[in-house]
Amino acid sequence: MTIKIQNISKRYHKVNALTDFSLEIAPGSIYGLIGPNGAGKTTLLRILAALIVPSAGQVWFDNEEISQSPAVIRSKVGYMPDFFGVYPDLTVVEYLEFYAGIYAIPRKKHARIVTDLLELVDLSGKRDAFVETLSRGMKQRLCLARALVHDPDVLLLDEPASGLDPRARVELRELLRTLQSMGKTILISSHILLELAEMCTDVAIMQGGRLVLAGNVEQVSRHISGECQLEIRVLGQTQEALQLLKELPDISSVSEGNGDGKLLQASFSGDDEAQQRILSQLITHGIPVVSFALRSGAGRLEEVFMSITEGGSVS
């Protein structure tokens, strides 16, 4: 489902939470929203969930405009807020059955839906546990299952990785990829930049209620320097490889990476053919290349964010 956000503004009394914000989200993408405190990320997600009405502008879900068909949009959207409510006296199964009832899903379908969702979020072993006994990571997965109970086309996740330990974050990332493979369009708000770079196909950087920059992770990472980053790992002849790379016209700078004497990082402004030329030169000169790839967007994304937002605190 394509989401088109057209010139959205939202004003609370004297505060502009969003100003003339426009963005298009392609179907099947995992889109990350990045911004400092007060950037308007949560306000945007609540508008997309048809929970609040924008002061101006329009939002389209394919051919449905949100202000004209809010109930239809809510049926197509699963929203997971940053602070979610749980009912401690309910078991996991009862909790999901309660929300299935809210969405008017026939009772005879509840058992199958609940079983499938618990298997999807890896909580089958906790089906009879009380919600209050679950760890934070398990509660996050349960609330994601709640957002999926009516099989929505779009997922809106506000800080889904907040407070999770590293293992739980990896599990969440894999779960989101599974949901993407099922055809879901996913929009994530997060302050964990490295996680967004690993999870998302595209990102939008926000500041002061405005869109600053949007695109796929590599496009956004290249925006500031106009260059890509190569990571080249060699088995030996590091100094020879460094010298050779410095002499190549496609390379603007090169340095040793993590200090183990085997990883090299090179900046270049070329295309795929330029990468092929660089690799060919290394191999021709007998350099034992173990790996040769574009640097992960994670570190670059954080650099771009800090540059664009002038070091503002991350939200």
C-alpha positions as CSV (number, residue, x, y, z in Angstrom):
1,M,0.0,0.0,0.0
2,T,1.4,3.4,-1.0
3,I,1.2,6.2,1.5
4,K,1.3,9.8,0.2
5,I,1.6,12.5,2.8
6,Q,0.9,15.9,1.1
7,N,1.7,19.2,2.8
8,I,0.6,18.1,6.3
9,S,0.7,20.6,9.1
10,K,-0.4,20.2,12.8
11,R,-0.6,23.0,15.3
12,Y,-1.2,22.6,19.0
13,H,-2.2,26.0,20.4
14,K,0.9,28.1,19.6
15,V,3.2,25.2,18.8
16,N,3.7,23.8,15.2
17,A,4.3,20.1,15.6
18,L,4.4,19.6,11.8
19,T,4.8,22.2,9.1
20,D,4.1,21.5,5.4
21,F,5.4,17.9,5.6
22,S,5.3,15.8,2.5
23,L,6.6,12.2,2.0
24,E,5.7,9.2,-0.1
25,I,6.2,5.7,1.3
26,A,6.4,2.8,-1.2
27,P,4.5,-0.4,-0.6
28,G,6.5,-3.1,1.1
29,S,9.1,-0.7,2.5
30,I,10.4,-0.4,6.0
31,Y,10.6,3.4,6.5
32,G,12.5,4.9,9.4
33,L,11.7,8.3,10.9
34,I,14.7,10.0,12.6
35,G,14.7,13.3,14.5
36,P,15.6,15.1,17.6
37,N,13.2,15.7,20.5
38,G,10.1,17.6,19.2
39,A,10.7,16.8,15.6
40,G,7.1,15.7,15.1
41,K,7.6,11.9,14.6
42,T,4.9,10.8,17.1
43,T,2.5,13.4,15.8
44,L,3.0,12.1,12.3
45,L,2.4,8.5,13.3
46,R,-0.8,9.5,15.1
47,I,-2.1,11.3,12.1
48,L,-1.3,8.3,9.9
49,A,-3.2,6.1,12.4
50,A,-6.2,8.4,12.1
51,L,-6.1,9.1,15.8
52,I,-5.7,12.9,15.4
53,V,-6.6,15.2,12.5
54,P,-4.0,17.4,10.8
55,S,-4.5,21.2,10.8
56,A,-3.8,21.2,7.0
57,G,-2.9,18.8,4.2
58,Q,-3.9,15.4,3.1
59,V,-2.8,11.8,3.6
60,W,-3.6,9.1,1.1
61,F,-3.5,5.3,1.5
62,D,-3.7,4.3,-2.1
63,N,-7.0,5.8,-3.2
64,E,-8.4,6.5,0.3
65,E,-7.9,10.0,1.8
66,I,-7.6,9.7,5.6
67,S,-10.0,12.5,6.6
68,Q,-12.7,11.1,4.3
69,S,-12.4,7.5,5.5
70,P,-10.8,7.4,8.9
71,A,-12.6,4.1,9.9
72,V,-11.4,2.4,6.7
73,I,-7.9,3.6,7.3
74,R,-7.9,2.3,10.9
75,S,-8.9,-1.1,9.6
76,K,-5.8,-1.1,7.4
77,V,-3.4,0.2,10.0
78,G,-1.8,-1.5,13.0
79,Y,-0.5,1.1,15.5
80,M,2.0,0.4,18.3
81,P,2.5,3.5,20.4
82,D,5.7,4.2,22.4
83,F,3.9,3.8,25.7
84,F,1.5,0.9,25.3
85,G,-1.2,-0.2,27.8
86,V,-1.4,-3.8,28.9
87,Y,-3.9,-5.5,31.2
88,P,-2.0,-7.3,34.0
89,D,-4.9,-9.5,35.0
90,L,-5.2,-11.0,31.6
91,T,-3.3,-13.9,30.2
92,V,-1.5,-13.5,26.8
93,V,-4.3,-15.4,25.0
94,E,-7.0,-13.4,26.7
95,Y,-5.2,-10.1,25.9
96,L,-5.1,-10.9,22.1
97,E,-8.7,-12.3,22.1
98,F,-9.9,-9.0,23.7
99,Y,-8.3,-7.0,20.9
100,A,-9.7,-9.4,18.3
101,G,-13.1,-8.6,19.7
102,I,-12.5,-4.9,19.4
103,Y,-11.8,-5.4,15.7
104,A,-15.1,-7.3,15.4
105,I,-13.3,-10.5,14.3
106,P,-15.7,-13.5,14.6
107,R,-15.1,-15.4,17.8
108,K,-14.8,-18.7,16.0
109,K,-11.6,-17.3,14.3
110,H,-10.0,-16.1,17.5
111,A,-8.2,-19.3,18.4
112,R,-6.5,-19.7,15.0
113,I,-5.5,-16.0,14.8
114,V,-4.1,-16.0,18.3
115,T,-2.1,-19.2,17.8
116,D,-0.7,-17.9,14.5
117,L,0.3,-14.5,16.0
118,L,1.9,-16.1,19.0
119,E,3.9,-18.3,16.8
120,L,4.9,-15.4,14.6
121,V,6.2,-13.3,17.6
122,D,7.7,-16.4,19.3
123,L,5.4,-16.3,22.4
124,S,3.7,-19.7,22.0
125,G,5.2,-20.9,25.2
126,K,3.8,-17.9,27.1
127,R,0.2,-18.2,25.9
128,D,-1.2,-18.9,29.4
129,A,1.1,-16.6,31.2
130,F,-0.2,-13.4,32.8
131,V,0.8,-10.3,30.8
132,E,2.4,-8.7,33.9
133,T,4.9,-11.6,34.2
134,L,6.4,-11.0,30.8
135,S,9.8,-9.3,30.3
136,R,9.9,-6.0,28.5
137,G,11.0,-7.6,25.2
138,M,8.1,-10.1,25.4
139,K,5.7,-7.3,26.1
140,Q,7.0,-5.5,23.0
141,R,6.4,-8.6,20.9
142,L,2.9,-9.1,22.4
143,C,2.0,-5.5,21.6
144,L,3.3,-6.0,18.1
145,A,1.0,-9.1,17.9
146,R,-1.8,-6.9,19.1
147,A,-1.2,-4.4,16.3
148,L,-1.3,-7.3,13.8
149,V,-4.5,-9.0,15.2
150,H,-6.7,-7.6,12.3
151,D,-4.0,-8.3,9.6
152,P,-3.3,-4.7,8.6
153,D,-1.5,-3.7,5.4
154,V,0.4,-1.0,7.3
155,L,2.3,-1.1,10.6
156,L,3.1,2.2,12.5
157,L,5.7,1.5,15.2
158,D,6.7,4.3,17.6
159,E,10.0,3.5,19.3
160,P,9.6,-0.3,19.0
161,A,13.1,-1.1,20.2
162,S,13.1,1.3,23.1
163,G,14.4,-0.4,26.3
164,L,15.2,-3.7,24.6
165,D,18.4,-5.6,25.3
166,P,20.7,-6.4,22.3
167,R,19.2,-9.9,21.8
168,A,15.6,-8.6,21.8
169,R,16.6,-6.0,19.3
170,V,18.0,-8.6,16.9
171,E,14.8,-10.6,17.3
172,L,12.7,-7.6,16.6
173,R,14.7,-6.8,13.5
174,E,14.2,-10.3,12.2
175,L,10.5,-10.2,12.9
176,L,10.1,-6.9,11.0
177,R,11.9,-8.5,8.0
178,T,9.5,-11.4,8.2
179,L,6.5,-9.0,8.2
180,Q,8.0,-7.1,5.3
181,S,8.3,-10.4,3.3
182,M,4.5,-10.8,4.0
183,G,3.8,-7.6,2.1
184,K,3.4,-5.2,5.1
185,T,4.5,-1.6,4.7
186,I,6.2,-0.6,8.0
187,L,6.9,2.9,9.3
188,I,9.2,3.1,12.4
189,S,10.1,6.0,14.6
190,S,13.3,5.4,16.6
191,H,16.2,7.2,18.2
192,I,18.5,4.2,17.8
193,L,20.2,5.1,14.5
194,L,22.2,2.0,14.1
195,E,19.1,-0.1,14.5
196,L,17.2,1.9,11.8
197,A,20.1,1.6,9.4
198,E,20.0,-2.2,9.8
199,M,16.2,-2.5,9.8
200,C,15.1,0.0,7.2
201,T,15.1,0.3,3.4
202,D,14.5,4.0,3.6
203,V,14.8,6.8,6.1
204,A,13.4,10.3,6.6
205,I,15.3,12.9,8.8
206,M,13.0,15.3,10.6
207,Q,13.7,18.5,12.5
208,G,11.3,21.1,13.9
209,G,8.3,19.4,12.3
210,R,9.8,19.6,8.8
211,L,11.2,17.0,6.5
212,V,14.9,17.6,6.1
213,L,16.0,14.7,3.9
214,A,14.5,11.4,2.7
215,G,15.6,8.5,0.6
216,N,17.1,5.0,0.9
217,V,19.8,4.6,3.5
218,E,22.7,4.8,1.0
219,Q,21.3,7.9,-0.7
220,V,20.9,9.7,2.6
221,S,24.3,8.6,3.7
222,R,25.9,10.0,0.5
223,H,24.0,13.3,0.8
224,I,26.6,15.2,2.9
225,S,29.9,14.0,1.4
226,G,28.7,13.0,-2.0
227,E,30.8,9.9,-1.6
228,C,30.4,6.2,-0.8
229,Q,32.5,4.3,1.7
230,L,34.2,1.0,0.8
231,E,35.3,-1.5,3.4
232,I,38.1,-3.8,2.1
233,R,39.5,-6.6,4.2
234,V,42.9,-8.1,3.2
235,L,44.9,-11.0,4.6
236,G,48.2,-9.3,4.2
237,Q,50.2,-6.6,2.3
238,T,48.2,-3.9,4.0
239,Q,50.7,-1.1,3.3
240,E,50.9,-2.1,-0.4
241,A,47.1,-2.0,-0.6
242,L,47.0,1.4,1.1
243,Q,49.5,2.8,-1.3
244,L,47.8,1.4,-4.4
245,L,44.4,2.7,-3.3
246,K,45.8,6.2,-2.7
247,E,47.0,6.3,-6.3
248,L,43.7,5.3,-7.9
249,P,41.8,8.2,-9.4
250,D,38.4,6.9,-8.1
251,I,39.6,7.1,-4.5
252,S,39.6,10.4,-2.6
253,S,40.9,9.0,0.7
254,V,41.9,5.8,2.4
255,S,42.7,4.7,5.9
256,E,43.1,1.7,8.1
257,G,39.8,0.7,9.8
258,N,39.6,-1.1,13.1
259,G,43.3,-1.3,14.0
260,D,43.8,-5.0,13.2
261,G,45.9,-4.2,10.2
262,K,43.5,-6.0,7.8
263,L,40.5,-3.6,7.3
264,L,40.8,-0.7,4.9
265,Q,38.2,2.1,4.4
266,A,38.2,4.0,1.2
267,S,36.0,7.0,0.1
268,F,35.1,7.2,-3.6
269,S,32.6,9.0,-5.7
270,G,32.2,6.5,-8.5
271,D,29.6,3.9,-9.5
272,D,29.5,0.1,-9.7
273,E,32.0,0.2,-12.6
274,A,34.4,2.2,-10.4
275,Q,34.1,-0.5,-7.7
276,Q,35.0,-3.1,-10.2
277,R,38.0,-1.2,-11.4
278,I,39.2,-0.8,-7.8
279,L,38.8,-4.5,-7.0
280,S,40.5,-5.5,-10.3
281,Q,43.5,-3.3,-9.5
282,L,43.9,-4.9,-6.1
283,I,43.7,-8.5,-7.5
284,T,46.0,-7.7,-10.4
285,H,48.7,-6.5,-8.0
286,G,48.4,-9.7,-6.0
287,I,46.7,-8.2,-2.9
288,P,44.9,-11.0,-1.0
289,V,41.4,-9.5,-0.8
290,V,39.0,-11.3,1.6
291,S,36.0,-9.0,1.4
292,F,35.1,-5.9,-0.7
293,A,31.8,-4.1,0.0
294,L,30.1,-0.8,0.5
295,R,30.3,0.3,4.2
296,S,27.1,-0.4,6.1
297,G,24.8,2.6,6.2
298,A,24.6,2.5,10.0
299,G,27.7,4.5,10.9
300,R,27.3,6.8,7.9
301,L,23.6,7.5,8.8
302,E,24.6,8.7,12.3
303,E,27.2,11.1,10.8
304,V,24.6,12.5,8.4
305,F,22.0,12.9,11.1
306,M,24.4,14.8,13.4
307,S,25.5,17.0,10.5
308,I,22.0,17.9,9.3
309,T,20.5,18.5,12.7
310,E,23.5,20.4,14.0
311,G,24.1,18.0,16.7
312,G,20.6,18.1,18.2
313,S,19.6,15.5,20.8
314,V,18.1,12.4,19.3
315,S,14.5,11.4,20.0
